[in-house]
Amino acid sequence: NVVGHATNARVAIEKALEFEPDLIIMDIVLKGQMNGIDASYKIHEKRNIPIIFLTAYSDLDLIEKAKTIKPYAYLVKPFQERQLLASIEMALDRKQMEIALQKSEAQKQAILDGSPDMIMLVDLDMHVLWANRTALDMNSDVIGMTCYKAYTNMDKICEGCPCLKTISTGQTRMGVKYQSTLAGIKGESYWENIGVPIKDNEGRLNNIIIIARNITDRKLSEEALRESEEFSTSLLINSPNPIVVINPDTFIRYINPAVEQLTGFF
């Protein structure tokens, strides 16, 4: 259904913003000071509505200017009705695909931004091309910087970085790194870093995805557990009292030196 028509740019802009149609068929030549291209600029500043341009002119400069609007079609008069109908159908189909793509991209972005891990896309020189919300929260200026400069303020890549192995092998590599200082982190920290290769259709390495997971709490827990086990073992070994540890199946699991001294059993 046609929801409105206009003969000048001002009215065209007003009606487009008021009715928000699924599609606009815009003649480049309109009455008044503004032409159809100018009107389309104004409309696209506020609404993402598909536009098909109509014109009786084939001037290359005019066509190039119209291309900056990214029209869904450009028909030169005179044209046949079936050409117009085909352009309308293709424009509407393209719009639906763009909406579906935008929705899919928004969902992917939400998933990536919801991750507690730092996720970045870097080139082979380690310049950050894209970063998720976690990475941006640690350094909002990271885009365009090298990852090592952005987070460690170093002028060279971190020693033992798995991304170097990813670049040399073209395969996913993982490593654990201790950081004495890191942007956005208070105190010392431990990180599990993963380098994932991004290749083109011919298998050439183009970019790398970096996934960095803060495992400081896990490492501290492991260290605390190790120290606790060492302390417990020390108590058992040095206790003057005989101690025997028996499993539920009645097999002896451990006897301390005091038992050995008392019984001679080893």
C-alpha positions in Angstrom: 0.0 0.0 0.0 1.1 3.5 -0.8 1.1 5.6 2.5 1.9 8.9 1.0 3.5 10.9 -1.8 5.4 14.2 -2.1 6.6 16.5 -4.8 9.3 18.3 -2.8 12.0 17.2 -0.4 10.6 18.9 2.7 7.3 17.0 2.5 9.0 13.8 1.5 11.1 14.0 4.7 8.2 14.8 6.9 6.1 11.9 5.5 8.9 9.4 5.7 9.5 10.2 9.3 5.8 10.2 10.1 4.7 7.0 8.3 8.1 5.1 8.4 7.3 3.1 5.3 8.8 -0.3 4.4 10.3 1.3 1.2 10.7 4.7 -0.4 10.7 5.3 -4.2 12.5 8.6 -4.6 12.8 10.6 -7.7 16.1 12.4 -7.7 14.6 15.5 -9.3 12.2 17.2 -6.9 10.7 20.7 -6.6 12.5 23.2 -4.4 16.1 23.7 -3.4 16.7 20.1 -2.2 16.8 17.1 -4.6 15.9 13.5 -3.9 19.5 12.7 -2.8 19.4 15.5 -0.2 16.1 14.3 1.1 17.4 10.8 1.4 20.4 12.0 3.4 18.0 13.7 5.9 15.8 10.6 6.1 18.7 8.3 6.7 20.0 10.4 9.5 16.9 9.3 11.5 15.5 6.2 9.8 17.0 3.2 8.1 14.4 3.0 5.3 15.3 1.3 1.9 15.3 3.7 -1.0 15.0 3.1 -4.7 16.1 6.1 -6.8 14.4 7.1 -10.0 15.9 9.5 -12.5 15.7 10.5 -16.1 19.4 11.4 -16.0 22.4 9.1 -16.4 25.0 11.7 -15.3 27.9 9.8 -13.7 28.5 12.5 -11.0 24.9 12.3 -10.0 24.9 8.5 -9.9 28.1 8.6 -7.8 26.5 11.0 -5.3 23.4 8.8 -5.2 25.6 5.8 -4.4 26.7 7.4 -1.1 23.1 6.9 0.2 23.6 3.1 -0.6 20.2 2.9 -2.5 18.7 -0.5 -2.9 18.2 0.1 -6.6 18.8 2.9 -9.2 16.3 3.0 -12.1 16.8 5.2 -15.1 13.7 6.5 -16.8 12.0 5.2 -18.9 11.7 1.8 -17.3 9.2 -1.0 -17.5 6.7 -1.8 -14.8 8.2 -5.3 -14.3 11.6 -3.7 -13.7 10.2 -1.5 -10.9 8.3 -4.5 -9.4 11.4 -6.6 -9.5 13.5 -3.8 -7.8 10.8 -3.4 -5.1 10.7 -7.1 -4.4 14.5 -7.4 -4.3 14.8 -4.3 -2.0 12.3 -5.7 0.5 14.0 -9.1 0.5 17.4 -7.5 1.1 15.9 -5.4 3.9 14.6 -8.5 5.6 18.0 -10.2 5.2 19.7 -7.2 6.7 17.3 -7.2 9.7 18.0 -10.9 10.3 21.7 -10.3 10.0 21.6 -7.3 12.4 19.6 -9.4 14.9 22.1 -12.3 14.6 25.0 -9.9 15.0 23.4 -8.3 18.1 22.9 -11.7 19.7 26.5 -12.7 19.0 27.7 -9.4 20.4 25.6 -9.8 23.6 27.1 -13.3 24.1 30.6 -12.1 23.6 30.1 -9.0 25.8 28.5 -11.2 28.5 31.6 -13.3 28.8 33.9 -12.7 31.8 36.9 -13.5 29.5 38.7 -10.9 27.5 38.1 -11.7 23.8 39.9 -9.7 21.1 40.5 -10.0 17.4 44.1 -9.0 16.5 46.1 -8.8 13.3 49.4 -10.6 12.8 51.3 -7.6 14.3 49.1 -8.0 17.4 47.1 -4.7 16.8 43.6 -5.0 18.3 40.9 -4.8 15.6 37.9 -5.6 17.9 37.4 -6.3 21.6 34.5 -7.4 23.8 33.1 -5.5 26.7 35.4 -7.2 29.3 38.5 -6.2 27.3 37.2 -2.7 26.8 36.4 -2.2 30.5 40.1 -2.9 31.3 41.3 -0.4 28.6 38.7 1.6 26.6 41.5 2.8 24.2 42.6 -0.7 23.2 41.3 -0.6 19.6 44.3 0.1 17.3 46.9 -0.5 20.0 49.0 -3.7 20.3 47.5 -5.9 23.0 50.8 -6.0 24.9 51.1 -2.2 24.9 47.5 -1.7 25.9 47.5 -4.0 28.9 51.1 -4.4 30.1 52.6 -1.1 28.7 55.4 -3.1 27.1 56.9 -2.3 23.7 57.3 -5.9 22.8 55.1 -9.0 22.8 54.8 -10.8 26.2 57.3 -13.6 26.7 55.7 -17.0 26.2 52.6 -15.5 24.5 50.7 -18.4 22.9 49.7 -16.2 20.0 53.4 -16.3 18.7 53.0 -20.1 18.5 49.6 -19.7 16.8 51.3 -17.4 14.2 54.2 -19.9 13.6 52.0 -23.1 13.5 48.7 -21.8 12.3 47.1 -23.8 15.2 45.3 -23.0 18.4 47.7 -22.7 21.3 47.3 -22.1 25.0 49.5 -21.0 27.9 49.4 -19.6 31.4 51.0 -16.3 32.1 51.9 -14.5 35.4 51.4 -10.8 35.3 52.9 -8.6 37.9 50.9 -5.6 36.6 48.1 -5.4 34.2 45.8 -2.6 33.1 42.5 -2.7 34.9 43.7 -5.3 37.5 44.8 -4.5 41.0 47.9 -6.4 42.1 49.4 -9.6 40.6 47.4 -11.9 38.5 47.5 -15.2 36.5 46.0 -15.6 33.0 45.1 -18.5 30.8 45.7 -17.2 27.3 44.4 -18.9 24.1 45.4 -18.0 20.6 42.9 -19.1 17.9 43.9 -18.8 14.2 41.5 -17.1 11.7 42.2 -18.2 8.1 40.9 -17.4 4.7 39.4 -19.9 2.2 42.9 -20.8 1.0 44.2 -21.6 4.5 46.2 -18.4 4.9 46.4 -17.0 8.4 44.8 -13.5 8.5 44.0 -12.7 12.1 44.0 -14.2 15.6 41.4 -14.4 18.3 42.8 -13.9 21.7 40.9 -15.3 24.7 42.3 -14.3 28.1 40.8 -15.8 31.2 41.7 -14.5 34.7 42.6 -17.6 36.7 44.1 -15.8 39.7 41.5 -17.1 42.2 42.1 -20.6 40.9 45.8 -20.4 41.1 45.7 -18.9 44.6 43.3 -21.7 45.7 45.6 -24.3 44.2 48.6 -22.7 46.0 46.7 -22.6 49.3 45.7 -26.3 48.9 49.3 -27.3 48.1 50.5 -25.4 51.2 47.8 -27.0 53.3 48.8 -30.5 52.1 52.4 -29.8 52.7 51.6 -28.6 56.3 49.5 -31.6 57.0 52.1 -33.9 55.6 54.7 -32.2 57.8 52.5 -32.7 60.9 52.1 -36.4 60.1 55.8 -37.0 59.5 57.0 -35.1 62.5 54.3 -36.1 65.0 55.8 -38.1 67.9 52.5 -40.0 68.1 51.9 -43.1 66.0 49.4 -42.3 63.2 47.8 -44.8 60.8 45.5 -43.8 57.9 43.2 -46.5 56.8 41.0 -46.5 53.6 37.3 -47.5 53.8 38.3 -50.8 52.3 40.6 -51.4 55.4 43.8 -51.1 53.4 46.4 -49.0 55.1 47.0 -45.8 53.2 49.7 -44.2 55.3 51.7 -44.8 58.5 54.0 -42.1 59.9 57.6 -42.6 61.1 56.4 -42.9 64.7 54.6 -46.1 63.8 57.6 -47.5 62.1 59.8 -46.7 65.1 57.3 -48.3 67.5 56.5 -51.5 65.6 59.4 -51.8 63.2 56.8 -52.1 60.5 57.6 -50.5 57.2 
